[in-house]
Amino acid sequence: MRRIISAGIMLGLLLTGCAGTSAQTVRGSIGFFQMGYLNAPQSGAVAHTFAPDWFPTLHNHFIYSGGEGWLRRNRWMAGFSASALTARSVSVQQTRVERVAGLGQLKLGYVLFDNRRCLLYSSFSQGLSSSVISINQTGSEPVVWMLPSHSTDLAVHFNHLIARNPSDNPDEVRGLWLGLRVGYLASTKSAHWVQIPEGVQHQFKPTYALNGLYVTLSIGGGRFRYPHAL
């Protein structure tokens, strides 16, 4: 929690400091909806420990979806993202296993390249994650296991302006952006699984960290205002 508070203070100071700069700045905002793929090693094996012994092997593949918003001042960017990871549910006989995860992160970015149509930037993010495993058996109430933890994310973003909206200001760029993001998600290891509803405790709770390499495609809108000299 201290790391998240520190990250929030850092973002606040960044935006406050930039707000007092001269007019010769690049300013703007951009927001995206995104969807892609994340591979989470060991996630299938961990989920299998909560399923019946005879249940088949579970995979490590997740659909990555969510949204994020950014504010930009010169080369620095700050933002927030909320994302969901969803694995395909598996049903065998009268048992179904479902897996999802949620992420909420504060983000700090740095622009590496910008020519008004292409934008390349790196990002560092910190926040909270929650992995959820649901075991559903016919005739019984579903049992849900939840594992909260801290998460860190490192990524590279590439965005391309595919449709520019007209503007009376020649130094203002606004329109529809298409993006690609490649990154790695890392979470702290923990075995503090919470059972919902509380009942007979599982005799073995595996240690797990939601880690994985991901790639997403994004689409969204943004507007940037550049100094006249650029």
Secondary structure, DSSP 8 states (H G I E B T S, - for coil): -HHHHHHHHHHHHHHHHHHTS-S-S-EEEEEEEEEEEEE-TTHHHHHHTTS-TTS-----EEEEEEEEEEEEETTEEEEEEEEEEEEEEEEETTEEEEEEEEEEEEEEEEEEEE-SSEEEEEEEEEEEEEEEEEEEETTS--EEEEEEEEEEEEEEEEEEEEEE---S-TTEEEEEEEEEEEEEEEE--B---EEES--S--S----B---EEEEEEEEEEEEEE--TT-
